[in-house]
């Protein structure tokens, strides 16, 4: 099976990678179940890539049903070191307009029903999440907008907090205003626990967030609906594909360092030598 340097997690409306060459589909299994769909491996100008549709092709899984642990574990089995998350988001800030793109550097996790760690059941680790986004990977994505010839077409915003709710319903007006009072920049339903698990799997992680709406707080803009959000997302999908392809080429050339790549060195409390054989067999891929 092809090893992949870069993983791409496709969100709503992004169920395939058009620029992937020599594509092959893989039905993978993990100790945490099956991933959302087949993992598609291939190359972008010689750089090995693995693509996974977060919600499954045809968008079959609500955010709470996404098998986050299986998704990240499957990509780790393929050797992924850099994970690019493509995500539709609502804006919680006037200046973040629909069709803009955001590279958030923080997360606020308000999810309630999701398994958020590979550890437990015989092994303990406490990974640092102080800086959940790899700055070097985010820099590559920012540069890739220029590399893809999209500087005049995309308004990019660096930094800010992605607030993750359980869903699948959108926010109430009271909630939307509460989230704004927290200082959050954008709102979505899928980047947690994805970012937590990527850190435990020692993958550099960054989100390319595509603004589709103003949630429901804006006094002059229509409240978000699934139809309106997807319509704006599809307008940006082609741009996102070009940006990711440019980023993959850069990652293949530069392979930047990341604190995430050594995250478990200071996180493991239970050392591998103290783990039961079945526990070691389940977790060893995370630090290999």
C-alpha positions, 0 to 999 in steps of 0.5 A: 500500500502506498505511504502518504506524506500528506493527508487531506480531510474533505469536509462538506461539499468536498468529497474528492480531490480532482488533482489526485493522480494514480488514485487508488481506493482502500477499504481500511479497518482500525482498532477503532472501527472503520473510517468514514469511507474508503481512503483514496491514495495517489500523488500530486506531482509525485507527492504521496497523498491520502484523501478521506471524505469526513462525512463519507461520499454523498454526505451520509454522516452527521458530525456526531456520527463521524468516526473521528478516531478511525479516520485519524488512525487510518491516515496514520497507518498510511504514514501521514505527517501533515493533515489538512482539514477542509471545513465549512464554517459560519462567521462570528465576526463582521469582517469574516465575510461569506466566501472568505477563507480563514486559517484559525490557530485555536479551537474551543470545544463544545462537543458532548458525545465524541470519543476524543482520545486514543488512550485509556484502557491500559495506557495514559497520555496527556498531550499538550493542546496549547497550540493545536495548529501547526504554524508551519503548516498554516504558513504553507497554506497561506503561501499556497493561495499566492502559489495557486494564483488566487491572491486577487480572488481570496480574502484570507484571514490568519488566526482566530478561534474555531468554535466546535459545536455538536450539531447537527442543528445550527445555533440558536440566536442566544447561542450565536451571541454567546459564542461571539462574546467568547471571542470566537471567530468561526463556528463549525461542527467537525474540527473537534476532536479531529485536531486532538486526535491528530496531535495524539497521532503526531500529525501536523494539523491545520484547517483551511476554513471556508466561510459560508454564512454569518450563522444567525447573529447578524442583524442584516444577513439571512440566518444560515440554512444548509442550502445557503451554506452549501451554495457558498461552499461549492463556489469556493470548492474549486479554489480550495482544491487548487490551494491544497494542491499547491500546498501539497507540492510545497510540503513535498519539497520542504517537509517543515518541522512541527512540534506535533511530530514529537508530541508524544515524547512529553505526553506518554505517562504509561511507557510502552515497556509497561503496556500490555501486548494488546495495548501496545499493538493498538497504540504503537502506530501512533509513535512509529 
